[in-house]
Structure formats: C-alpha cells, structure tokens
Amino acid sequence: MKLSPETLAILKNFSTINQSIHVKKGDTLRTIKVAKNVLAEAKIKETFETEFAIYNLNQFLNSFNLLDDPDLDFSHESYVLLKEGKKKIKYFYADPSIIVSPPDKKLSLPSQDVCFILEQSYLEKIAKAKQIYQLDDLSAVGDGKEIQLIVQDKKNDTSNEYSIVVGETSEEFCVNFKIENLQFYPGSYDVVISKQNISKFSHKGIDLQYWVAMEPDSTFN
C-alpha cells in the first residue's frame, strides 16, 4: 500500500502530540499526549490491515525522504518494508505496551456551552503572536457580547496581549489553554467548549478532531 500526502501530513502533525503511535486495524488514526490532555483522531483514505506500533514516528516519517514514492509492505511480523525500485527500508515495530495510547472508547462532550469558528488565519496569527511576544497562554473570553481569543501571560497583568474577536455570546466565561496544546493540522475548525473542562476542535475540510482539556483555572459565570 501507499500513504497519501494528506495521511503523511496528518501523521507528521500527530508526531507533535506524541512521538509514538499505536496504529490499529482500519481507517482511523488516533493519538494522545503523554500528559493525556490532548487527543487527536483522524479518518484517513487508507485502510490498515495490520496493527503495529512505531516508537519514533518522526524518524519513521523521515524515512520517506530516502525514497520517492514507496510501497509499504506490512506482511512481516516485526517490521514494515518500504520499497521503491532497487531501494528498500526495513523499519522495525515497537512494543505497543511501551506507548501511551488513547483509550478505546469514543469521547463525547458532556455539554456544548460555547461554539465558534476558528479560522486557519487566526491559528496562524496566534502562533506568530506566541513567537513574537514569547507568550504561552490562550484565553477564550466571553463578556456577554463577544467571544475574544487572547494571547497573553495570565500571571502578568502588564504582559503584551494579542486578541481576535471570533463570535458572539450571551455568556460570561474565561477558558484557558496552553498554546502548545493547539498545534493543529492546517485548516479552519468548528470549536465547541463544555463547562466540564473539555473542548473539541473539528476540522472543516477533513474528518479530523482534536479533544483538548482546558486549564484548571478556566471559569464560567
């Protein structure tokens, strides 16, 4: 089988969440951060007939740079064979028991209390603001009228801030995230936030979701 550029890009993104991955049979990829505060799930174009685990996902993906358009042969018990013309790579699997993997059960939001669209351009600006001002916190703030996303240092009242209005609300809340937990695959997202300190980011173009836990100091009035 071959892996599409889209699937390779999703795997590359997943490697920023967890360096390892346990791939189950089927057409769904799932990963979870070691701290278990971010879970990602994507339905892909390919269907895996073999269950396998990769310890260093980024290294595995870099293997594709040594070949042009390889076929992947999963018929071997302990490794996958990447083949392209006269070139081959034998890449050995990891023991699944040493990898932090998502639970098998599907997640669902206990409630849907805040909803807005996060445009790709906004995500890009948030990342730039983090880099320019060396800030780690992103707050979704509702003042009863607007929803703003604010890049800031929550612990410093005099820190620089960058804010974007992303919607309207009749609620008052302050939902906090670490920007490092929002390293998403490029695109725009439907965002749903629950008062139970969990949020869901659903890609608007492909079947891809991220479940992100909010910081404990998040509040709803």
Secondary structure, DSSP 8 states (H G I E B T S, - for coil): ----HHHHHHHHHHTTT-S-EEE-SEEEEEEE-TTSSEEEEEEEEEEESS-EEES-HHHHHHGGGGSSS-EEE--SSSEEEEEETTEEEEEE---GGGS----SS----S---EEEEE-HHHHHHHHHHHHHHT--EEEEEEESSEEEEEEE-TT-TTS--EEEEEEE-S-EEEEEEEGGG----SS-EEEEEETTTEEEEEESSSSEEEEEE--TT-EE-
